[in-house]
Amino acid sequence: MRNFVQMGDSLTIPAPADVLSGDLVQVGDMIGVASHGAENGEDVTILTRGVFELPKKLGDVFTVGQPAYWDASVKSVTTSADSNVPIGYATTSAESADGDVLIRLR
């Protein structure tokens, strides 16, 4: 196929802000998890597929298979779609007091 470029499981993009390895990175509606740290504007490789342990908004309860959204204002995964970016699905349950949840990126 002449127009194939890459699988797309990882992408190298300019960091939209300072990021640490493991941070969720959002550029528009595109999301991924940083594979290494980078300063704002530097190249960072983000993983766009896989299951990641991500910070969860306290008070939210997740069930397996439930849609997950990124709330950039509090930098955490939430169950609320309200103006948040869809990022994937929960692969485990998480209770209200849990600080993290496992998410399969979409």
C-alpha positions as a printed Julia matrix, in Angstrom:
106×3 Matrix{Float64}:
   0.0    0.0    0.0
   1.62   3.23  -1.16
  -0.04   5.6    1.31
   0.65   3.7    4.56
   2.79   5.71   6.97
   2.74   3.93  10.35
   0.54   1.87  12.69
  -0.26   4.87  14.88
   0.09   3.06  18.23
   2.61   5.76  19.12
   3.03   9.24  17.73
   5.74  11.85  18.17
   4.24  15.31  18.62
   5.28  18.63  20.16
   4.43  18.57  23.87
   1.51  20.98  24.47
   2.89  21.68  27.99
   5.55  20.24  30.28
   4.78  16.51  30.64
   6.16  13.64  32.68
   6.4   10.01  31.67
   2.94   8.48  32.2
   1.01  11.75  31.92
  -2.07  11.78  29.74
  -1.43  14.24  26.9
  -4.28  15.97  25.09
  -3.96  17.92  21.85
  -7.42  18.89  20.62
  -9.43  15.66  20.79
  -6.32  13.47  20.36
  -5.08  11.76  23.5
  -2.17   9.55  24.44
   0.09   8.72  27.34
   3.6   10.21  27.38
   6.32   7.56  27.11
   8.9   10.03  28.48
   9.09  13.5   29.93
   9.33  16.58  27.74
   9.15  20.33  28.13
   6.55  22.44  26.37
   7.22  22.38  22.61
   9.76  19.54  22.72
   9.02  16.3   20.91
   7.23  13.72  23.05
   6.17  10.24  22.04
   2.66   9.39  23.14
   1.14   5.93  23.2
  -2.33   6.03  21.68
  -3.34   2.42  22.38
  -3.13   0.21  25.43
  -4.33   0.01  29.01
  -3.01   2.59  31.47
  -3.47   3.34  35.15
  -4.66   6.94  35.23
  -5.72   9.35  37.98
  -9.47   9.19  38.63
 -11.72  12.02  39.74
 -12.59  11.38  43.38
 -16.26  10.62  43.84
 -16.7    8.98  40.44
 -17.47   5.25  40.34
 -16.42   3.12  37.36
 -17.62  -0.29  36.23
 -15.86  -2.49  33.69
 -16.61  -1.3   30.16
 -17.87   2.12  31.22
 -16.87   5.02  28.95
 -14.16   7.27  30.37
 -13.52  10.95  29.7
 -10.6   13.28  30.42
 -11.37  16.32  32.55
  -8.46  18.62  31.71
  -9.45  21.14  34.39
  -8.6   18.64  37.17
  -6.3   16.39  35.1
  -8.21  13.21  35.86
 -10.46  10.57  34.33
 -14.16  11.05  34.9
 -17.47   9.37  34.09
 -18.93  12.72  33.0
 -19.11  13.47  29.29
 -19.88  17.18  29.92
 -17.41  19.03  27.65
 -14.76  16.38  28.42
 -12.81  14.41  25.8
 -13.68  10.7   25.43
 -10.54   8.65  26.05
 -11.63   5.01  26.3
 -13.19   2.46  28.63
 -12.6    1.24  32.17
 -11.05  -2.24  32.3
 -11.59  -2.56  36.06
 -14.09  -1.27  38.56
 -13.13   1.73  40.7
 -14.88   2.97  43.81
 -15.59   6.56  44.75
 -12.5    6.9   47.01
 -10.08   5.19  44.59
  -7.39   7.47  43.21
  -6.75   5.6   39.95
  -8.57   3.49  37.37
  -7.34   1.26  34.53
  -8.4    2.67  31.16
  -8.1    1.16  27.69
  -7.48   4.06  25.35
  -9.89   4.26  22.43
